[in-house]
Amino acid sequence: MQDFFSAIAKALSKNSDNVAGQSAKRTDEIALIAKQADEAEDSLHSATYNEKNKGQVFHRAL
């Protein structure tokens, strides 16, 4: 009977390690997605700024 509970404890421990590993992997994936979102937002702001400046330069030239 003790072997039975020992086997269950071992399986639960292994499962816990797997869940922790998957959680860490997902955390890394979320961090990468957040970084890509920040870069996309920066790119959008830069493009918007450049478009506004083009308009200002054009109006000044007139």
C-alpha positions as CSV (number, residue, x, y, z in Angstrom):
1,M,0.0,0.0,0.0
2,Q,2.9,2.3,0.8
3,D,4.3,1.7,-2.7
4,F,1.0,2.7,-4.2
5,F,1.0,6.1,-2.4
6,S,4.7,6.6,-3.1
7,A,3.9,6.0,-6.8
8,I,1.1,8.6,-6.7
9,A,3.3,11.1,-4.9
10,K,6.0,10.6,-7.5
11,A,3.5,11.0,-10.4
12,L,2.0,14.2,-8.9
13,S,5.5,15.6,-8.4
14,K,6.4,14.9,-12.0
15,N,3.2,16.5,-13.2
16,S,3.8,19.5,-11.0
17,D,7.3,19.9,-12.6
18,N,5.7,19.6,-16.1
19,V,3.1,22.3,-15.3
20,A,5.8,24.6,-13.9
21,G,7.8,24.2,-17.0
22,Q,4.8,24.9,-19.3
23,S,4.0,27.9,-17.2
24,A,7.5,29.3,-17.6
25,K,7.4,28.7,-21.3
26,R,4.0,30.5,-21.6
27,T,5.4,33.4,-19.5
28,D,8.3,33.7,-22.0
29,E,5.9,33.6,-24.9
30,I,3.7,36.3,-23.3
31,A,6.8,38.5,-22.7
32,L,7.8,38.1,-26.4
33,I,4.3,39.0,-27.6
34,A,4.3,42.1,-25.3
35,K,7.7,43.1,-26.6
36,Q,6.4,42.7,-30.2
37,A,3.3,44.8,-29.4
38,D,5.5,47.5,-27.9
39,E,7.6,47.6,-31.0
40,A,4.6,47.7,-33.2
41,E,3.2,50.6,-31.2
42,D,6.5,52.4,-31.4
43,S,6.5,51.9,-35.2
44,L,3.0,53.1,-35.5
45,H,3.8,56.3,-33.5
46,S,6.9,56.8,-35.6
47,A,4.9,56.5,-38.9
48,T,2.2,58.8,-37.6
49,Y,4.8,61.4,-36.6
50,N,6.5,61.1,-40.0
51,E,3.2,61.6,-41.8
52,K,2.4,64.7,-39.6
53,N,5.8,66.1,-40.4
54,K,5.4,65.6,-44.1
55,G,2.2,67.6,-44.0
56,Q,3.9,70.4,-42.0
57,V,6.8,70.6,-44.3
58,F,4.5,70.7,-47.3
59,H,2.5,73.6,-45.8
60,R,5.6,75.5,-44.9
61,A,6.8,75.1,-48.4
62,L,3.7,76.8,-49.7
